[in-house]
């Protein structure tokens, strides 16, 4: 599945949307949920009406920013194989990058803002991740490395396991240093997907 990227190529200047989202990203890393729409517009070098024509409020800007950053992370993380081992390695690699992402880190510090996008509803990025995971599960099932079961349901559970691990990593950082965190997440996913 191809994921479109709204950012321009090296030859093009960023779109207005990307300038606004870049400004929001810079502010979120510093201010978390205290970001104001006027600050985003000022940082992007555009007027508030320009922002309002694209998004109704700050939460919508942050939702688009979250989707963009997650999709960019997924796009730049290659898979090493089509079997369960390649799938699990890819999921762990994406999870580490998202866990350590400066924008997501800013949002994780303000859990109530992020909660809407990861707890209360399926957002655009989650739906895309579910599609990618379902396709990977189906491929693994055809190859015999992923257990039988409804691919959508397996993908949803893999998303939940990984998402909760990413969200809660700070809470258990003293108990699960980096190497252990990676290996335990891989063990959990392998155990769940193994035939």
RAFEN-V913229 format. One line per field, one symbol per residue. ss: DSSP state (2 for helix, 1 for strand, 0 for the rest). psi: psi as a letter, one per 20 degrees, with the letter a starting at -180 (. if undefined). Layout:
ss=???
psi=???
This chain:
ss=000000000000000222222222222222222200222222220002222222000222222222222222222000000002222222222222222002222222202222222222000222222222222222222220000000222222222222222220222200000222222222222222200
psi=pppqpiqrrhiqqqrgghgghgghgghhhgicijpqhhhggghikrrghgghhhqhrghhghghgggghghhgghjoqqiriagghggggggggggghhjphghghhhhmhhghhhiighrorghhggggggggghggghghijipqqrohggggghgggggghgghjhhhjhhhnrggggghhgggggghhip.
